[in-house]
Amino acid sequence: KQSGLPFPVTSHKILHGYGTYRNPVTNTQTNNPGIDISTPRGSNVSAVASGTVSLVHWLPGYGSLVILDHKNGYRTVYANLSSVAVKQGAAVNAGQSVGKSGESVDGEFVHLELWYQRQRLNPSAYLK
């Protein structure tokens, strides 16, 4: 188990944690596959570990997203990005910018997911 990954943004304030939470506005339950870290729109989003960009994509509700493959079975997903600074296939160093954070109806934040093979993990348990 990797421990002590850096946060992808300078802020460490979790807007929405991993798992199920209730949206106070819509009163709906949402299952969060990662964590949403509150940060002003346009904040630099850094890779938490070195890896290769396996996907740059846009998805409704996620905005622009970047997936890094860390070669040890681990992958990280950075979503709700307003802009992307990397290209598919590029090697990325830990701490290197993958893009800038964006905003959605839920506020200004970056969405982070951590996967081990096909298993979703709680990023909070790995961040320092």
N, C-alpha and C positions, 0 to 999 in steps of 0.2 A: 504494500500500500504506500503510495506516495503521500507524504505529508508536507504541509507548509508550502503550498503553491501561493504565489502572490496574487492579490486581487488584480483584475484586469484594468481597473480604474483607480484613481487616488482615493475616491470615496469608499468607505466600508459599510455604508448604510444600506441594509437590505430593505427594499420596498416590498417585495413579495418573496417569501421563503419557498423552499422546495415542497412540493406536495399540494394538498388541497387547501385552498383558502376561499373565503366568501368575499365577493365584491360588494362593498357596502352600498354602492350606487345602484347597481342592477339587482342586488340580492341574489346573484347566481353563484353557484360553486364552480370554481375553476381549478383544474389540476395543473399545477405548474411543473413542467418537466425539468426545470432548472431553478435558478434564482434570478431575481431582478434587482440589480444594484442601482440605487438612486444616484444619479449624477447629472449635472447640467448638460443639456443638448450641446453637441460639438466637443465633448470631452474626448481626450485621446483614449482609445481602447487598446491595451497591450496583450500580446500572447502570454499566457501564464506559464508556458513551457515551450521549448523549441519543437518544431514539427514541420510538416508539409501541408500546404493548403490543398485540401481534397475537394472543396466545393466553395464557390462564391455564388450566391443565389438570392432571389427576392421572393418572399412569401407574404401573402396577406396576413396581417396580425403580427408578423415578425419583422417586417421591413427587410432591409438587406441583411444577409447573414453570411458568416464565414465559418467553415468547419476545418479544424486543424487535426491532422492525423499525427499522433506522437510516436508511432512506430512500435510501441510496447503494448498494443491493445487498447491504449487510451486515446480518446478523441475529445476535443472541446469544441463547443458551438458558441459563437458570439453573434447575438442577434439584436434586433431593434437598432441597427446602425443607420446613421444618416448618410454616411459615405464609407467606401471600402478602399483600403490602401494597399491591398495585396491582390495578386492574380492566382488563379488556379494553377497548381503545380509548383508554386514558388516555395522555396525553403524559408522558414521564418525562425528567427532566434527568440528565445525567451525575452520578454520585455519590448520586443519590436511591435510597432503599431500595426494593427490589422484594420483600423478604421476609426471613425468618430461615432460617438453615441448619438442616439436620436430620441424622438419622443413619440408617444402614442396616446390614445385616449386615457391610458392609466398614468400618464405623467412622463417625466424625463428620466430615462434609465437605460442600462445595458442589460441584456438578457444573457446569462451564461449557463450552459449545460455541460455536464461531464459524463462521458460514457466509457465503460470498459467492455470491449467487444460489443455485445448487443444489450448490455445491461446499463440502465440509467442509474447514475449515482447522485447523491446529494452533494453539490459542490461545496456547501458550507463546511462539510466535514473535512475538506481537503485544503481549504484556504487558510492562510495564517493572518 
